[in-house]
């Protein structure tokens, strides 16, 4: 039984067949536009296609070009028209220009270079390229330039070369554009067009010049030989063209808003940038004309701004003089004052690249850039903020930070997150004195505390813990901020932590600084502040837990408030948040039943190791990045990692890890430290639980474990068990730096000693392995790794990582340090415990990776160790 849609289509088809016979293109378009439903349109198209098929089968030459025009319209509507491809070839083979025009248009629209039928048109194209009528030649060149395949390019390139010498301007222009397609398809033919392209630059017609410049640009990309040839033979011509067009009088055919042919300007400047890049001689020859264009071009019209922007890009891309670069950056500074948002945005983008070339010149426009941070357009604000971040240095950090913090109070909520993150990064990176750092961080917490990340709060508390002379000032400042900005979550957490640790300093005004005003705070006031914070942020488990800890500590520091604190803590015994409920019960027990040990139990936290924290934080940041993107591979030798380095293939890695073997999976175990400081303080989630009975993960997990700084498998359980950790957990490599003084002991008379090997050696680093094995356990081997620096630069933040096949278990002990002295004057050692579950069947194999910094620059080396002694 027919569906409703089928019935409607049949009805519409009957109507169309009776009222529309498919005569002219305009009639068909009118009928299609008159359709009220998609079914009616399909019926009209189906009827017309049927009429065209009939005409094709009856071979009616008079209607062929009309039918092809209809088919092109039907094709643009999205209906199939493949049945008429041969009609295009018949029209192209016709003698008349009208038929050829429709045929070539259909050829370009209905076919592409992948169609096999295209091979049949090569002969017709060759005949038309040699036709005495320039318009037919133009049709053939246009078609060849749009659908040319590699085979057609090789067959027809001699004709195109000949036509580039034609006297007809339009023919030369189209031949040059066609040759661009040929060079793209067959780069080996580039040498055939080098001399022709250079000769076309002597033409006067702007259309030919633009086509020739486009061809020269494509030749430079296709061949280094062509690039060198054009540098020698085209620079003078390009300078002459640019000078002539810049100084030319008014010409109506080329004028755009009072600017003579801006399109030719821009094409010439782009080609100059390609030719001058890395070539001092060419750049020197361009300097004068670039300065002329930069100073004479009007900037009150879009056409002039387009030329100026391209001129700036060319100046920054070649080996220009310092004065010319300053001129270019000043042009970008003027762009920042333009009302057009697009012009300001591209100027900010260009200034970000210009900082690497001439930072001092960009600094002169700092005020204007800061105004862009306050712009109404969100994209301009964000780009300007990134530029300001790049502009900050030791000399201007204070005024820039003040401007950004002042704007923070009135910034849009959507922008506060980015702005807060940049301010915190600036303050942490460039602070030279702790008092200034603390003041700025307190302001940020007060104005945008809900946007401050936990690791920033952690860093602030670490600084507070180490700044004993500023602890009193800090707790008073945070207390006052808490009274005024109690809704800012991060401020509340830092403030209650400080009040709990240094509450007596707050009450007794200990550690007053010069010029600081005394404040009167009683013991009850301190408890009130924490209680208000607890009630206001009861929904936040972390903040609530910190408030309870602070109250417990205040009960020890202020005995008179002990009873009140007990009542406040007891209110949370029935809290719906399990963590707060548990803490409330435990703290109440401490207050009521353990008076004798409460004072010692609630002493101040020991001073946090600031240097160790900074190392761990930097490594954890790298781990988070690597967890989302596999680290790129570089050959041994300490090369830097630029953007765009290709990722390694997985096949050799899979072979190394023996993913197809039946042995137990690899297991790397070591102690880890939680990354989240607030959880570290509260003891929430500090230890990840292992999942029992979980089978080995897929090969992609092993690749992540090897190539990225990810979480380590669990030490406990069967080899198939893996420790479950959050993505941001601190990796095992961080723990290598955890104990800078510890070394691995491998002594013992009962152990079997194997000969040492050089596990890895490059021009910069040498690693040796010493082996010792317990006689009672033939599978277990202790490896003592020694890292030696072979260069004259000290390596800092040194981290060693290793991965093994899944039938081997690996445990990394803490390294002896994270700094490798230069010139081999000392070394870093680390212990590895290896268990080969298929000992005697498969030898040990290991892939290693070392990351470190040289003068602040990140370096990475990696390699494969296959020369282990036999029997391990």
MARSEDREN-890038 format. One line per 4 residues: their letters; for each residue x, y, z of C-alpha. Coordinates in steps of 0.02 Angstrom, whole numbers, plus 32768, in hexadecimal, padded with zeros to 4 digits. Last residue first. Layout:
BEGIN
A> X Y Z; ... .
***
This chain:
BEGIN
XXXX> 8D49 7DD9 86AF; 8DA8 7D45 8666; 8E03 7DA4 85E0; 8E43 7E51 8609 .
XXXX> 8DD1 7EDE 85CE; 8DFD 7F28 8524; 8D4D 7F52 84EA; 8D32 7FFD 8538 .
XXXX> 8CC7 8070 84CD; 8CD6 812D 84C2; 8C94 81D3 84FA; 8CCB 8287 850B .
XXXX> 8C68 8323 8535; 8C9C 83D6 8553; 8C3A 8467 859E; 8C8F 8511 859C .
XXXX> 8CB1 856C 8641; 8D6D 8572 862B; 8D6C 84B8 8603; 8CD4 845E 8647 .
XXXX> 8CB5 83A4 865C; 8C56 8310 8616; 8C9A 825F 8608; 8C3E 81CE 85B4 .
XXXX> 8C61 8114 85BA; 8C22 807D 855A; 8C4C 7FD6 85A8; 8C6C 7F24 8574 .
XXXX> 8C9B 7E90 85E4; 8CB0 7DE8 8591; 8C24 7D6C 856B; 8C20 7CB3 8596 .
XXXX> 8CA2 7CA9 8622; 8C41 7D21 868E; 8B8B 7D29 8657; 8B4A 7D88 86F0 .
XXXX> 8BDF 7DFE 86E8; 8BDD 7E65 8788; 8C3A 7F0C 8783; 8C66 7F7C 8816 .
XXXX> 8CAC 8023 87DF; 8D1E 8094 8846; 8D50 8145 881C; 8DF2 81A6 8813 .
XXXX> 8E1C 8259 87E3; 8ECD 8288 87B1; 8F65 82EE 87E0; 8FDB 835B 877F .
XXXX> 8FB2 8309 86D7; 8FCB 83AC 8679; 8F2F 83FB 86C6; 8ED7 83C6 8765 .
XXXX> 8E31 8364 875A; 8DAA 83B4 87C5; 8D0F 8351 87F8; 8D58 82ED 8888 .
XXXX> 8D7C 8240 88CF; 8CE9 81F7 8870; 8C56 81A5 88C9; 8C3F 80EB 88A5 .
XXXX> 8BED 80AE 8804; 8B93 8006 8804; 8B81 7F9E 8767; 8B22 7EFD 8743 .
XXXX> 8B47 7EA1 86A1; 8ACE 7E39 8638; 8A7B 7EDA 85FE; 8B14 7F19 85A4 .
XXXX> 8B73 7FA6 85FC; 8B65 8062 860F; 8BE0 80D9 8660; 8BE2 818D 869D .
XXXX> 8C6F 81FD 86D9; 8C51 82B1 870F; 8CD3 833D 8719; 8C8C 83E4 8753 .
XXXX> 8D36 8434 8731; 8DC4 8404 86BB; 8E64 846A 86CF; 8EB6 84A6 862E .
XXXX> 8F66 8474 85F6; 8F2B 83D2 85A8; 8F46 8319 85CF; 8ECD 830E 8662 .
XXXX> 8ED4 8264 86B8; 8E3E 81FC 86F3; 8E61 815F 875A; 8DE0 80D3 8764 .
XXXX> 8DED 8049 87E9; 8D85 7FB5 87AF; 8D44 7F33 882C; 8D0D 7E8F 87DC .
XXXX> 8C7D 7E1B 8808; 8C5A 7D7E 87A2; 8CE1 7D11 87EE; 8C9C 7D27 889E .
XXXX> 8D05 7CCF 8924; 8DAB 7D03 88D7; 8D7C 7DBD 88E5; 8DB7 7E1E 884D .
XXXX> 8E2A 7EB2 8832; 8E3B 7F1B 8795; 8E92 7FC1 876D; 8E45 802C 86E2 .
XXXX> 8E9D 80BF 8690; 8E4C 815B 8645; 8EA8 81DF 85E0; 8E63 8288 85AA .
XXXX> 8E8C 8314 8530; 8EDC 82CB 8494; 8E74 822F 84AB; 8E89 8194 8517 .
XXXX> 8E0D 8117 855A; 8E13 8071 85B8; 8ECF 806D 85CA; 8EE2 7FC4 861E .
XXXX> 8F24 7F84 86C4; 8F54 7ECC 86DA; 8EE3 7E60 8747; 8EF1 7E4C 8804 .
XXXX> 8E97 7DC2 8864; 8E5F 7DF6 8912; 8E91 7D9D 89B4; 8F15 7E1B 89E7 .
XXXX> 8E98 7EA9 89F5; 8E96 7F58 89AE; 8E14 7F99 8937; 8DDC 8030 899A .
XXXX> 8D7A 80AE 8936; 8D9E 8162 895F; 8D42 81E4 89C6; 8D73 829A 89D3 .
XXXX> 8CFF 82EC 8958; 8C68 828E 8995; 8BCC 82B8 8931; 8C23 82D8 888D .
XXXX> 8C01 822A 8847; 8B54 823D 888F; 8B2A 82B0 8800; 8B4F 8226 8783 .
XXXX> 8AC7 81BA 87D0; 8A45 8230 8794; 89E8 82B3 87FB; 892E 8298 87E2 .
XXXX> 88DA 830D 8766; 8881 8283 8706; 8838 823B 87A5; 8880 8197 87E5 .
XXXX> 884D 80E1 87E1; 88DF 806D 8807; 88EC 7FDD 878D; 88D5 7F24 87AC .
XXXX> 8909 7EA6 8728; 89AD 7E80 877E; 894F 7E48 8818; 8937 7EB8 88AC .
XXXX> 899F 7F41 88FA; 8A15 7FB8 88A3; 898B 800C 8841; 89A9 8049 8793 .
XXXX> 89F4 80F4 8778; 8997 818E 8741; 89CA 81E9 86A4; 8A61 8246 8664 .
XXXX> 8A48 821C 85AF; 8AA2 81AB 8533; 8AAF 810A 8597; 8A10 8109 85FE .
XXXX> 89AD 8151 856E; 89EF 80C8 84FC; 89C0 8047 857D; 8910 808E 8586 .
XXXX> 8904 8087 84C8; 8933 7FCF 84CE; 8895 7FA3 8529; 8887 7F91 85E4 .
XXXX> 88BA 7EF8 8647; 882B 7EA5 86A2; 87DA 7EEE 873D; 87D3 7E6F 87CB .
XXXX> 87ED 7EEA 8855; 87E0 7FA5 883C; 8860 8005 889F; 882E 8096 890D .
XXXX> 887B 8140 88FD; 88C8 818B 8998; 88B9 8243 89C3; 8802 8249 8998 .
XXXX> 87DA 82C0 8A26; 8867 82D4 8AA3; 8832 8386 8ACB; 88D5 83DD 8AA4 .
XXXX> 88FD 836C 8A11; 884C 8381 89CF; 886A 843C 89D1; 8911 8421 897F .
XXXX> 88CE 83C1 88EA; 8960 8365 889D; 8961 82D3 8913; 8A0E 8289 8934 .
XXXX> 8A40 81E6 88E7; 8A9C 814B 8924; 8AE7 80DB 88A1; 8AB1 804B 8835 .
XXXX> 8AC5 8021 877E; 8A68 7F86 8746; 8A7B 7F3A 869B; 89FB 7EBA 8667 .
XXXX> 8A0D 7E01 8691; 8A41 7D8D 8607; 89D8 7D54 8575; 8A35 7DB4 84F1 .
XXXX> 89DD 7E17 846A; 8A05 7EC3 84AD; 8ABF 7EA0 84AA; 8AE7 7F4B 84F2 .
XXXX> 8B71 7F66 8473; 8B05 7F2A 83E2; 8A7A 7F9E 8417; 8AF7 802B 841A .
XXXX> 8B37 8001 836D; 8A82 8004 832B; 8A45 809F 8387; 8A86 8124 8313 .
XXXX> 8ACE 81BB 8367; 8A75 8262 8364; 8AB4 82E4 82EA; 8B00 8383 832C .
XXXX> 8A87 8410 8302; 8ABA 848B 8387; 8B71 8482 83B7; 8BB9 8403 8431 .
XXXX> 8C6F 842C 8457; 8CF5 83AD 8430; 8D51 8356 84BD; 8DB6 82DD 8456 .
XXXX> 8D4D 8242 8447; 8CCD 824F 83BC; 8C2B 82A7 83DF; 8B7E 825F 83FC .
XXXX> 8AE7 82CA 841F; 8A8D 82B8 84C7; 89E0 826F 84B5; 8958 82EF 84D3 .
XXXX> 88D6 82F4 855D; 893D 829C 85E3; 89D6 82FC 85AA; 8989 83A2 85DA .
XXXX> 8959 8364 8687; 8A04 8317 86A0; 8A5C 83B7 866E; 89F9 8414 86F1 .
XXXX> 8A25 838F 8771; 8ADD 83A7 874A; 8AD3 8462 8769; 8A73 8447 880B .
XXXX> 8AEC 83C4 8849; 8B82 8434 882B; 8B2D 84CA 887C; 8AFC 8460 8912 .
XXXX> 8BAD 8423 892D; 8BED 84D5 892E; 8B68 8511 89A7; 8B7D 8487 8A27 .
XXXX> 8AE8 84A5 8A9B; 8B10 84E5 8B49; 8AC5 8471 8BCA; 8A0C 8482 8BED .
XXXX> 89E8 84DD 8C8E; 89BF 8473 8D24; 8917 841E 8D31; 894C 8371 8D6C .
XXXX> 89C4 83B9 8DEC; 893C 8425 8E39; 88B8 839D 8E2C; 891D 8314 8E7F .
XXXX> 88E3 8327 8F31; 8836 8369 8F05; 880A 82C9 8EAA; 8758 82A2 8EDD .
XXXX> 86EB 833A 8EBB; 8749 83A1 8E39; 8792 830A 8DDD; 86E9 82B1 8DDE .
XXXX> 8695 834A 8D95; 871A 834D 8D0E; 86F6 8297 8CDE; 8639 82AF 8CD7 .
XXXX> 8645 8351 8C73; 86C6 8307 8BFE; 8654 8275 8BD5; 85BE 82E5 8BB5 .
XXXX> 8624 835C 8B4A; 8662 82CC 8ADD; 85B5 827D 8AD3; 8562 831A 8A90 .
XXXX> 84AE 830D 8ACE; 84E4 835B 8B73; 84A3 8301 8C0D; 853F 831B 8C77 .
XXXX> 854F 83C9 8C2D; 8502 8424 8CC0; 8583 83D4 8D33; 860F 843F 8CE7 .
XXXX> 85B6 84E0 8D16; 8592 84A1 8DC6; 8646 8468 8DE2; 8684 8510 8DA2 .
XXXX> 861A 8566 8E25; 865F 84FB 8EAF; 8713 8515 8E79; 8704 85D2 8E67 .
XXXX> 875E 85F8 8F0A; 87E8 857D 8EDB; 881F 85ED 8E4A; 88B1 8597 8DF1 .
XXXX> 8869 84E8 8E0D; 87B6 8514 8DDE; 87FE 857A 8D4E; 884B 84DB 8D07 .
XXXX> 87A3 8482 8D07; 874F 8519 8CB8; 87D1 851C 8C2D; 87B8 8462 8C0A .
XXXX> 86FC 847C 8C03; 8711 850E 8B8C; 8783 84A6 8B1C; 8701 841D 8B14 .
XXXX> 8679 8499 8AE5; 86E4 84E3 8A5C; 8708 8438 8A12; 8655 83F9 8A23 .
XXXX> 8608 8491 89D0; 854F 8495 89FB; 8574 84DD 8AA7; 85BF 8578 8A59 .
XXXX> 855F 8600 8AB6; 854F 85A0 8B59; 8607 8572 8B5F; 863E 8621 8B2D .
XXXX> 85D2 866D 8BB5; 861E 85F3 8C33; 86CF 861E 8BFC; 86B2 86D9 8C13 .
XXXX> 8658 86C0 8CB8; 86E9 8658 8CFD; 8760 86E8 8CD8; 86E7 8764 8D25 .
XXXX> 86DB 86FA 8DC3; 8797 8700 8DD8; 878F 87BB 8DCB; 87C5 8824 8D37 .
XXXX> 87F8 88DA 8D48; 885A 8916 8CB2; 8901 896D 8CB0; 892E 89D6 8C18 .
XXXX> 89C5 89A6 8BB1; 8A41 8A31 8B8C; 8AD9 89C8 8BB9; 8AA6 8913 8BC9 .
XXXX> 8A53 88C2 8C61; 8A92 8813 8C87; 8A16 87E5 8D11; 8972 8845 8D1E .
XXXX> 893C 87DC 8DB6; 8898 879C 8D6F; 88D6 877D 8CBE; 897B 8735 8CF7 .
XXXX> 891B 86BF 8D6A; 88B6 8681 8CD4; 8950 864F 8C71; 8927 859E 8C38 .
XXXX> 8869 859F 8C43; 885E 8653 8C08; 88D3 862B 8B78; 886D 8594 8B40 .
XXXX> 87CC 85F8 8B55; 8813 8681 8AE3; 8853 860C 8A5B; 87AE 85B0 8A4E .
XXXX> 8744 864E 8A58; 87AA 86A6 89D2; 8796 8610 8960; 86D8 8614 8973 .
XXXX> 86B8 86CE 895F; 8614 86EE 89BB; 8665 8737 8A57; 86A7 87CF 89FC .
XXXX> 86A5 885A 8A80; 86BC 87FA 8B22; 872D 877A 8ACE; 8799 8807 8A89 .
XXXX> 87B4 884A 8B38; 87E2 879C 8B78; 8853 8780 8AE2; 88B4 881F 8B05 .
XXXX> 88C5 87F4 8BBE; 88FF 8743 8B95; 897C 8784 8B18; 89C9 8809 8B89 .
XXXX> 89E3 8788 8C12; 8A2D 870A 8B99; 8AA3 8787 8B4A; 8B40 8767 8BB2 .
XXXX> 8B26 86AB 8BA9; 8B25 86AB 8AEA; 8B38 85EF 8AC9; 8A87 85BC 8AF6 .
XXXX> 8A41 8653 8A9C; 8A9E 8622 89FD; 8A58 8571 8A06; 89AB 85B9 8A27 .
XXXX> 89B6 8623 8989; 89F0 858F 8920; 895D 8528 895E; 88E4 85B4 8939 .
XXXX> 8928 85BB 8887; 8918 84FE 887A; 8862 850B 88AD; 8831 857E 881E .
XXXX> 87F9 8631 8836; 8752 865A 87E1; 86E6 865F 887E; 8767 86CF 88D1 .
XXXX> 874D 8758 8851; 8758 87FF 88AC; 8794 87C9 8958; 8801 873A 891B .
XXXX> 8850 87AD 889A; 8872 8832 891D; 88BD 87B2 8995; 892C 8772 8908 .
XXXX> 896B 8820 88E4; 8995 8843 899A; 89E9 879A 89B1; 8A5A 87B0 891A .
XXXX> 8A89 8860 894F; 8AB8 8822 89FC; 8B18 878D 89B4; 8B92 87F3 894F .
XXXX> 8BCA 87D9 889C; 8B24 87A2 8852; 8B38 877F 8798; 8AF6 86CE 877D .
XXXX> 8A79 86C0 880B; 8A30 876D 87ED; 8A24 8754 8731; 89D4 86A8 8741 .
XXXX> 8956 86E8 87C0; 892A 877A 874F; 8916 8707 86B8; 88A1 8690 8714 .
XXXX> 8839 871E 8759; 8822 876B 86AC; 87EF 86C5 8660; 876E 86A2 86E8 .
XXXX> 8732 8756 86F2; 8700 875D 863B; 8656 8708 864A; 8630 876D 86E7 .
XXXX> 864E 8810 8689; 86DA 887A 86D2; 86B3 8905 874E; 871D 88CC 87E4 .
XXXX> 879F 8879 8775; 87C5 891E 871F; 8824 895D 87B7; 887D 88B5 87C0 .
XXXX> 88B5 88C4 870A; 88F4 8976 871F; 8951 894C 87BF; 89A1 88B5 876E .
XXXX> 89DF 8920 86DE; 8A26 89A3 8753; 8A80 891E 87BC; 8AC1 88AD 8731 .
XXXX> 8B12 8938 86CD; 8BCA 8921 86F7; 8BCF 8865 8716; 8B74 883C 8675 .
XXXX> 8AC0 8838 8638; 8AA4 884C 857E; 8A75 8796 855D; 89E9 879F 85DE .
XXXX> 89AF 8842 858F; 89A1 87E8 84E8; 8937 875D 8532; 88C7 87DF 8581 .
XXXX> 88B6 8839 84DB; 887E 8798 8487; 87FB 8778 850C; 87B7 8828 850B .
XXXX> 87B3 882D 844D; 874F 878B 8446; 86D5 87C9 84CA; 86AC 886D 8473 .
XXXX> 8681 88F5 84F0; 8737 8926 8503; 8787 892F 85B0; 881E 88C6 857D .
XXXX> 8829 8939 84E4; 8851 89C9 8559; 88E7 8966 8597; 8924 8958 84E4 .
XXXX> 891B 8A14 84CF; 8982 8A2F 856C; 8A03 89AD 853A; 8A24 89FB 8491 .
XXXX> 8AD9 8A27 84B8; 8AF3 8973 84F4; 8ADE 8936 8440; 8B7C 8993 840D .
XXXX> 8BDB 8948 849F; 8BA3 8896 8474; 8BF1 889B 83C7; 8BF1 87F3 836C .
XXXX> 8BA2 877C 83EA; 8B25 8802 8419; 8AF3 8812 8362; 8A91 8770 8364 .
XXXX> 8A1E 87AF 83ED; 8A17 8857 8394; 89D1 8801 82F9; 8942 87B3 8358 .
XXXX> 891C 8857 83AE; 8919 88B0 8306; 88A8 882A 82BD; 882D 8849 834A .
XXXX> 8834 8906 833D; 880F 8900 8282; 877E 8888 829D; 8735 88F4 8327 .
XXXX> 872A 898D 82B6; 8734 8A2C 831D; 87EF 8A3E 8300; 885D 8A69 8395 .
XXXX> 88B0 89BE 8394; 88D8 89D7 82DB; 8946 8A6A 830A; 89AF 89F7 8377 .
XXXX> 89BB 897E 82E4; 8A04 8A0B 827C; 8A7E 8A2F 830A; 8AB4 8978 8302 .
XXXX> 8ADD 898B 8249; 8B41 8A2B 8266; 8BA2 89D5 82F0; 8BC6 8947 8278 .
XXXX> 8C07 89C2 81F6; 8C7B 8A11 8275; 8CBE 8965 82A8; 8CEC 893B 81F5 .
XXXX> 8C8D 88B2 819A; 8CC2 87FC 8189; 8C17 87C8 8149; 8B78 878F 81A0 .
XXXX> 8B5B 8826 8211; 8B67 889E 817D; 8AF7 882F 8112; 8A73 8821 819A .
XXXX> 8A77 88DE 81B1; 8A61 88F9 80F5; 89CD 8881 80F6; 897E 88E6 8182 .
XXXX> 89A1 8989 8129; 8955 894A 8087; 88B7 890F 80DF; 88AD 89B3 813F .
XXXX> 88B3 8A14 809B; 8824 89AD 8052; 87C1 89C3 80F2; 87CD 8A7F 80E8 .
XXXX> 8811 8AFF 8165; 88BF 8AB4 8165; 8907 8B0C 80CD; 89A4 8ABE 8083 .
XXXX> 8A39 8B34 807E; 8A9C 8AFE 8117; 8A92 8A40 810E; 8A9E 8A3D 804F .
XXXX> 8B3B 8AA8 8052; 8B8A 8A41 80DE; 8B68 89A3 807A; 8BB6 89F3 7FDF .
XXXX> 8C54 8A1F 803F; 8C69 8979 8099; 8C51 8907 8002; 8D07 8900 7FC6 .
XXXX> 8D42 88DE 8078; 8CC9 884D 8085; 8D09 8800 7FE4; 8DBB 8808 8024 .
XXXX> 8D91 87C9 80D3; 8D37 872B 8099; 8CDE 86CB 8123; 8C32 8702 80EB .
XXXX> 8C48 8780 8060; 8BFF 8717 7FD3; 8B65 86DE 8034; 8B45 878C 807B .
XXXX> 8B5B 87DB 7FD0; 8AD8 8764 7F8A; 8A5D 879C 800E; 8A84 8854 7FEE .
XXXX> 8A68 8840 7F32; 89C0 87EB 7F4D; 898A 8872 7FC8; 89B2 8905 7F57 .
XXXX> 8962 88AE 7EC1; 88C1 889B 7F23; 88CB 894F 7F60; 88B9 898B 7EAB .
XXXX> 88D4 8A48 7EBB; 8887 8A82 7F5F; 8800 8B0A 7F5A; 8779 8A98 7F99 .
XXXX> 87A9 8A10 7F1C; 87F3 8A52 7E79; 882D 89D7 7DF4; 87B8 89FA 7D61 .
XXXX> 87A4 8AB1 7D93; 885F 8AD7 7D8F; 8899 8B66 7DFE; 8953 8B84 7DF8 .
XXXX> 89D5 8B00 7E1B; 8A53 8B17 7EA8; 8A27 8A79 7F08; 8A07 8A13 7E6A .
XXXX> 8AAD 8A46 7E1F; 8B11 8A28 7EBF; 8AC3 897E 7EDB; 8AE2 8948 7E27 .
XXXX> 8B97 8988 7E2C; 8BBA 892D 7ED0; 8B70 888E 7E87; 8BD9 889D 7DE9 .
XXXX> 8C79 88BA 7E4B; 8C57 8823 7EBA; 8C2C 87B0 7E28; 8CCD 8769 7DDF .
XXXX> 8D3F 8734 7E6F; 8CB9 8710 7EF0; 8C50 86BD 7E68; 8CDB 8642 7E41 .
XXXX> 8CF8 8619 7EF9; 8C40 85F6 7F14; 8C35 8590 7E74; 8CC4 8524 7EAE .
XXXX> 8C6D 850D 7F55; 8BD5 84C9 7EF9; 8B19 84BF 7F15; 8AFD 854C 7F91 .
XXXX> 8B65 85C9 7F2E; 8B0C 8592 7E8E; 8A63 85B5 7EDD; 8A96 8666 7F0A .
XXXX> 8ADC 8683 7E5C; 8A37 8648 7E0F; 89D4 86BE 7E7E; 8A4A 874B 7E4C .
XXXX> 8A2E 8721 7D93; 8970 8722 7DA8; 8977 87C9 7E03; 89E7 8811 7D7C .
XXXX> 8979 87D1 7CEF; 88E1 8823 7D3B; 8942 88C3 7D5C; 8970 88DA 7CA5 .
XXXX> 8A1D 8927 7C96; 8A83 8889 7C7B; 8B36 8878 7CBC; 8B01 87FC 7D42 .
XXXX> 8ACF 8786 7CB5; 8B88 8766 7C91; 8BA6 8721 7D3F; 8B14 86A8 7D2E .
XXXX> 8B54 866C 7C84; 8C03 864F 7CCA; 8BC3 85E6 7D5A; 8B3C 8587 7CF9 .
XXXX> 8B9A 84ED 7CBC; 8BF5 84DC 7D63; 8B4E 84C1 7DBA; 8B28 8425 7D54 .
XXXX> 8B66 83B3 7DDF; 8ADF 83FB 7E51; 8A5A 839A 7DEF; 89AB 83BB 7E31 .
XXXX> 89D3 8461 7E85; 8A3F 8499 7DF3; 89B3 8471 7D78; 8932 84CE 7DDE .
XXXX> 89A1 8568 7DE2; 89BD 8553 7D26; 8904 8571 7D09; 8910 861A 7D60 .
XXXX> 89A2 864B 7CF0; 8945 860E 7C54; 88AC 8672 7C87; 8911 8713 7C94 .
XXXX> 8972 86F2 7BF4; 88D0 86D0 7B94; 887D 876C 7BDA; 890F 87D9 7BA5 .
XXXX> 8919 8795 7AF4; 89CB 879A 7AB1; 89EA 86E6 7AE2; 8A87 86B2 7B3E .
XXXX> 8A23 865F 7BCB; 89C7 8602 7B41; 8A63 85A0 7B16; 8A7C 8568 7BCA .
XXXX> 89C5 8532 7BD1; 89DB 84CB 7B31; 8A77 8478 7B78; 8A1A 8452 7C1C .
XXXX> 8992 83ED 7BC4; 89CA 8339 7BD8; 8A21 834A 7C81; 8990 83AB 7CCB .
XXXX> 8910 8333 7C82; 8965 82A3 7CDB; 896E 8302 7D81; 88B6 8332 7D76 .
XXXX> 8871 83DA 7D3B; 87C1 8401 7D77; 87C3 84BD 7D96; 8859 8501 7D35 .
XXXX> 8832 848F 7CA2; 8781 84D2 7C98; 87BC 8588 7C9A; 8844 8564 7C1B .
XXXX> 87C8 850F 7BA6; 874C 859F 7BB3; 87D6 861F 7B95; 880D 85C4 7AF9 .
XXXX> 8759 85CC 7ABC; 875C 8687 7ADD; 8804 869C 7A86; 87C0 8653 79E3 .
XXXX> 8853 860B 7981; 8841 8563 79DB; 88E1 8513 7A1E; 88A0 8503 7AD0 .
XXXX> 87FC 84C6 7A84; 8853 8433 7A31; 88AE 8403 7AD0; 880F 840F 7B35 .
XXXX> 87B4 839F 7AB9; 8841 831E 7AC8; 883C 831F 7B85; 877E 830C 7B8D .
XXXX> 877C 824D 7B8B; 87E8 8244 7C28; 875E 829D 7C87; 86EE 8205 7C76 .
XXXX> 8752 81B6 7D02; 870F 8234 7D7E; 878B 825E 7E0A; 87B9 8308 7DC0 .
XXXX> 8709 834B 7DD8; 8669 8347 7D73; 85BE 839B 7D77; 85F2 844F 7D92 .
XXXX> 8695 845F 7D30; 8656 83F4 7CA0; 85AD 844B 7CA0; 8602 84F2 7C8C .
XXXX> 8671 84AA 7C04; 85DA 8469 7BA6; 8575 8508 7BBA; 8604 856F 7B73 .
XXXX> 8629 84F0 7AEC; 8575 84F4 7AAF; 8573 85B2 7AA8; 8620 85B6 7A51 .
XXXX> 85EF 8548 79C0; 8652 84B2 797F; 8611 842B 79F1; 868E 83BA 7A4B .
XXXX> 866D 8414 7AF0; 85B2 83F5 7AD9; 85D0 833B 7ABE; 8643 8332 7B56 .
XXXX> 85BF 8382 7BC4; 853B 830A 7B81; 85A8 827B 7BBD; 858A 82B1 7C70 .
XXXX> 84CC 82A9 7C5C; 84A3 820F 7CC6; 8507 8256 7D57; 8480 82D6 7D7D .
XXXX> 844F 82AA 7E30; 83E4 832C 7E8C; 8431 83AA 7F03; 83DB 844B 7ECC .
XXXX> 847F 847F 7E7A; 8476 83E1 7E10; 83C7 840F 7DD6; 8408 84B9 7D9E .
XXXX> 8498 8466 7D42; 8420 83EB 7CF4; 83B3 8478 7CB1; 8449 84CA 7C5D .
XXXX> 847A 8422 7C13; 83C9 840B 7BCD; 83D4 84B4 7B76; 8480 8489 7B2D .
XXXX> 8440 83E3 7AE9; 8399 8420 7AA4; 83D3 8439 79F0; 8442 839F 79F4 .
XXXX> 83AE 8326 7A0C; 83FC 827B 7A29; 8359 8219 7A44; 83A6 81C9 7AE0 .
XXXX> 83DE 8273 7B1F; 8334 82C2 7B00; 82DE 8234 7B5C; 8357 8246 7BED .
XXXX> 8331 8301 7BF2; 8275 82E0 7BF8; 828E 8265 7C87; 82FA 82E3 7CE4 .
XXXX> 826E 8364 7CD0; 81EB 82EF 7D18; 825A 82BE 7DA9; 8280 8375 7DCE .
XXXX> 81C7 83A1 7DCC; 819B 830E 7E3C; 8228 8335 7EB5; 81EA 83E8 7EC3 .
XXXX> 8137 83AF 7EE3; 8173 833A 7F6C; 81DB 83C4 7FBB; 813E 842B 7FD0 .
XXXX> 80F9 84D0 7F8D; 8141 84C4 7EDF; 813B 856A 7E82; 81F7 857B 7E8B .
XXXX> 820C 84D8 7E2C; 8192 850E 7DA5; 81E7 85B7 7D8E; 8292 8564 7D84 .
XXXX> 8251 84EA 7D00; 8203 8574 7C99; 82A2 85DC 7CA4; 8308 854A 7C62 .
XXXX> 829A 8532 7BCA; 822E 84A5 7B88; 8206 842A 7C13; 8154 83F2 7BE9 .
XXXX> 80FF 8435 7C80; 8041 8431 7C9A; 800F 837B 7C7E; 80B1 832B 7CB7 .
XXXX> 80BA 839F 7D4F; 8009 8376 7D84; 8029 82BD 7D74; 80CB 82CE 7DD5 .
XXXX> 8072 832D 7E60; 7FF5 829E 7E70; 8080 821C 7E70; 80DF 827E 7EF5 .
XXXX> 8044 8290 7F63; 801F 81D6 7F57; 80D3 81AB 7F82; 80D0 821E 801B .
XXXX> 802D 81D1 8059; 8079 8124 8051; 8049 80A7 7FCC; 8000 8000 8000 .
***
